[in-house]
Amino acid sequence: MDPELEAFIPFLPQIDINDPVTARKMLAERAAAASALDTSDMEVEDRMVPADPDVPVRVYRPHRTHGGAIVWLHGGGGVFGDLDTEHPWAARIADLSGAVVISVGYRLAPEHPFPAAFDDAYAVLTWTAEHAAELGIDPDRIAVGGHSAGGGLAAAVALRARDEQGPPIRFQLLNEPGLDDRQQTWSRRDFTDVPWFNSDRIAAAWRHYLGATPATAYAAPARAADLSGLPPAYIATAEFCPNRDEDIAYALSLLQAGVSVELHQWPGTFHGSQAIMSAAVSQRQSAALTAALRRALTA
């Protein structure tokens, strides 16, 4: 493991994913205690997207935006995370990429299992395209993206937009995405003692997210039989992440379906370690991810 990351492992919060309420409270307290970010180079606005129910979003608009946008979906296993805990990620993406970032406060499991978060995410994509002029963006330069569970949601939204001839998506940015509810890969079976999100925690997150609903491709995109016609993708994986092998397999399946893919496997990292921004490898990860987004939206 990268020694800069390894030094932080004893300080990682101990989250019990089977106690979502306590986990959410702990993360909210950590987010509130974090130092304030400098967002003077952008406008930050909270909005409500009309849906059933309405979906809260936070819009980050850099002063020197290039007119592209990304609908960004936070991580947290579909069980925890919100606009406030995601604020550092979303602001950094807007700052480094120049894109307008629409961060989505989707509903969480187990109170709201699939398809609640999926429907919320798609509603925000549709709203973004319909309100492009108001948001100051180009409706033909909208990406979807996310981290962990949010990356899986982004991949599912791309599938639905293709199937329903919905808003055109320029790019999908999938960072360590959760794509497969089945424990079939080596990394999902064997990474039981890795930091932060191990295979047991990810299995529990899937149980919360799916509830009593059998998994479909819209819940677990790795189950999709046809990946043709999807937007180009950037997929990043962490070496010690249970999602690693399913992400690499998804990248290969996209390539075999004729979809352009940029795949990065980051050695010495673990799931979510990119949040440790003092580490050089984390800085390289963020730079690569946001550079890929900038290229895709300005090409």
Secondary structure, DSSP 8 states (H G I E B T S, - for coil): --HHHHTTGGGS----TT-HHHHHHHHHHHHHHS-----TTEEEEEEEE-SSS-EEEEEEEETT--S-EEEEE--STTTS--TTTTHHHHHHHHHHH--EEEEE----TTTS-TTHHHHHHHHHHHHHHHTHHHHT--TTSEEEEEETHHHHHHHHHHHHHHHTT-S---EEEEES----SS--SHHHHH-SS-SSS-HHHHHHHHHHHHTTS---TTTSGGG-S--TT---EEEEEEEE-TTHHHHHHHHHHHHHTT--EEEEEEEEEETTGGG-TTSHHHHHHHHHHHHHHHHHHH-
